[in-house]
Amino acid sequence: MVEVAEAALAERQYVSAIDVLLGLGWLTPLHVAAWRQGRVDCLERVVQCNLTRTSTAMKLFRRWAGRRGLRPSETAYVARTRDRRRLRFSKSGDSDIERHYSTHWVGPGLS
């Protein structure tokens, strides 16, 4: 997980949960595209790993980002549809889980 996060951070100066899930191979670009187009009700439905393992990876990711001194920046994810509705990440819709998924971790070089 760390190698994947470090690579995304080096490339763009920020890293997101989606970057990590894609890098681990637990999510495919096709699934992300379908979710962004509103064809999947929540991102967790297409993650190719069980929720316990995904949750553990996301906790480790947040811990790594905090220790690395990255700045959290919550990002609004909206569907690429006419209604531009807010996309949902989790099956439960829990606000804390949604916030964790939607947070981008920004490096010190990016304002």
ChimeraX attribute file (.defattr): number of C-alpha atoms within 10 A of each C-alpha:
attribute: neighborCount
match mode: 1-to-1
recipient: residues
	/A:1	14
	/A:2	12
	/A:3	11
	/A:4	16
	/A:5	23
	/A:6	17
	/A:7	16
	/A:8	16
	/A:9	18
	/A:10	11
	/A:11	10
	/A:12	11
	/A:13	17
	/A:14	23
	/A:15	25
	/A:16	26
	/A:17	19
	/A:18	21
	/A:19	18
	/A:20	23
	/A:21	21
	/A:22	17
	/A:23	17
	/A:24	15
	/A:25	13
	/A:26	15
	/A:27	20
	/A:28	16
	/A:29	11
	/A:30	10
	/A:31	18
	/A:32	18
	/A:33	14
	/A:34	16
	/A:35	23
	/A:36	22
	/A:37	16
	/A:38	20
	/A:39	13
	/A:40	18
	/A:41	16
	/A:42	18
	/A:43	20
	/A:44	19
	/A:45	16
	/A:46	17
	/A:47	19
	/A:48	14
	/A:49	15
	/A:50	11
	/A:51	14
	/A:52	9
	/A:53	10
	/A:54	16
	/A:55	13
	/A:56	10
	/A:57	18
	/A:58	20
	/A:59	13
	/A:60	14
	/A:61	21
	/A:62	20
	/A:63	11
	/A:64	16
	/A:65	22
	/A:66	13
	/A:67	9
	/A:68	12
	/A:69	12
	/A:70	19
	/A:71	17
	/A:72	19
	/A:73	14
	/A:74	15
	/A:75	12
	/A:76	11
	/A:77	14
	/A:78	16
	/A:79	19
	/A:80	16
	/A:81	11
	/A:82	7
	/A:83	9
	/A:84	13
	/A:85	12
	/A:86	13
	/A:87	21
	/A:88	25
	/A:89	23
	/A:90	18
	/A:91	14
	/A:92	11
	/A:93	12
	/A:94	11
	/A:95	11
	/A:96	10
	/A:97	16
	/A:98	17
	/A:99	16
	/A:100	17
	/A:101	20
	/A:102	21
	/A:103	19
	/A:104	22
	/A:105	24
	/A:106	20
	/A:107	19
	/A:108	11
	/A:109	7
	/A:110	9
	/A:111	7
